[in-house]
Amino acid sequence: MTHMLGRPDFEVIAGWVQPGERVLDLGCGDGALLKLLIETRGIRGYGVDIDDANVLAAIANGINVIQSNLDAGLAGFVDGAFDHVVLSRTLQTIRHTQEILAAMLRVGREAVVSFPNFGYWKNRAAVLGGRMPVSEDLPYQWFDTPNVRFFTMLDFEALCAEMGILVRDRQVLDEQGKLVTEEHNFLGSLAVYRITRTP
Amino acid sequence: MLPAYDLVYETYGSLNAAKSNAILVCHALSGHHHVAGLYADQPKSRGWWDNLVGPGRPLDTERFYIVGVNNLGGCHGSTGPSSPNPATGKPWGADFPVVTVDDWVQAQARLADFLGIASWAAVVGGSLGGMQALQWAIDLPQRIRHALVIAAAPKLTAQNIAFNDVARQAIITDPDFHGGHFYEHATVPRRGLRLARMLGHITYLSDDQMGEKFGRVLRNDTGAFSFGYGVEFEIESYLRAQGDKFAGFFDANTYLLMTKALDYFDPAHRHDGDLAAALKPALAKFLVVSFTTDWRFAPSRSREIVNALLKNDQDVSYAEVASSFGHDSFLLEEPQYHAVLRAYLGRIAL
């Protein structure tokens, strides 16, 4: 997935990453997040992306990038190799949801997952109005969307509980990228989760 | 043991004052030192990687000092089996020692010493050339800052070795081979070399590309089969021409030696097969490139290298380039491939 312009979730993610950590960014696009983390946190990292243009852009950005689909990309990494594994705005495009979450927590101590919240009030309103939602964080028409999984924050948290995944932190943003402080599943357009295995 | 040897090399661009902009280009099985450009009055002498090396090209001679070398045991001017054995005055022939990729790296390092290059900005190679880049990073970690390993593998599979051995058997069983001492008989094992090259050539191309380029097109215009053993299909004509051309200039003993160097290449061997352990000493940053239709050294073989580097937390980028031209893709001007090399090399600090 290509990263969008002006990624408000980057700041949230950067806030959870400690200096010198090892970070894996799945669907790294042009490597902008890793570049930010290298410059501001001094991390060591790799990106994984399947798209030719993204791989080229990441290399041009000086990022270590592995061209691969996400399943095969993770197979090459040993257990516990990373402090943080990031999956930014991509979970909804992956068919094997549970497998990817398990794999991320296999190679990483923690995972950071951001996704468009289908429960956002405008999305609900769109469906109530009879149409599939199109918004800042769900910018596609139903017929050309790369998204294959549609879920709300509550759905995601229920799955985490079922999989024995602990939610360590959560930041929710509105369409303008501002932090949402209440009624998250209703007012939040983009959710960013920090998850780990239950000890 | 060789008492002494010559290496023939070519350079392109200029070495900067800090001597920090040198790139070594390692050749594959049948390559040599003439990487780019044309010789005066020889319009057919274009270098084998000319599309990649030159002013404004990915290996930009306006920025880098590019060195091409003919490897030890080669047949393009460096000491090899056709060179005279000082002990006998006759060509070495089959008595020329088998050299390995490690030996080549050591010989190339002596060339670097001679040129005053303490460390290469990059060592670049495709196929067997990529293996040399890998070996450089392992054996002389202080002397290589970037390794560009293209269409290579960390070791040959049984199938790879099998192809090599059929090629060798074609040469060795040619009556004109004379146990490798054909020079003294004023002949060359032309038939063997030709077969070796024809076989090799099949493995360098993809099935799709062969189908597209030749299909079942007949050599004659009538469209009718001649039901004989002459050249019937275009592919036969093409392969035979390739074989004939190759047999006309390439040394049979060098061919044997190069294929053996390939067979023996296995840096993980000394580490109980653990490639990550073998790569541990490397300090270079890596770019690994493979091509989707390369079945001689398939992308999965490049991934073995990448995964070993990842295991060690070493710097690596990996591009899997969609190309329909099989193993030969590394020699061709595939836009994504060249763009990746350009982007990677463009970031190398001098």
Interface residues (C-beta under 8 A of the other chain):
Chain A: R22 R44 Y46 D52 V55 L56 A58 I59 A60 G62 I63 N64 V65 I66 Q67 S68 A72 G76 F77 V78 A81
Chain B: L287 R303 V306 N307 L310 K311 D313 D315 V316 S317 Y318 A319 E320 V321 A322 Q336 A339 V340 A343 Y344 G346 R347
